[in-house]
Amino acid sequence: MKKNYDIYLIYSLIFLVSVLSFWLGFGQDAFGYGILIIWLLNPIAILISGILLGKRRSFRSFEYLYPIYFGILYMMLSYFTFSLANNIAFDKINMPDFSLVFFGTMIAYLGYFIGHGYQILTKKQFSK
């Protein structure tokens, strides 16, 4: 069994760069940031991470729960950018949008199934 710390580390760095870019000035164009980072870059990164996880693993023990990590970070991305800026600007507390956990997790599971299917197909081709 291969350790997948590199996949989690790379996506965690993408998450961190996304949040820092919001607070260091790229978030001034909120519409562009929302489309480019939250709705394009991060879902693609989650999908690719899911594919890499699926290629490396099979469904043993609790490994099918690992894509939830990506869903949680996807929710935290929205919370640490737009929601936190709204909290600061209007001096109120906004709760995180937990539906984003579902959205991010489903993207990761889609990639996970694609990667796992690819792993199964390539094993069958090479075993012939």
Beta strands, then each sheet from edge to edge (+ up, - down):
end
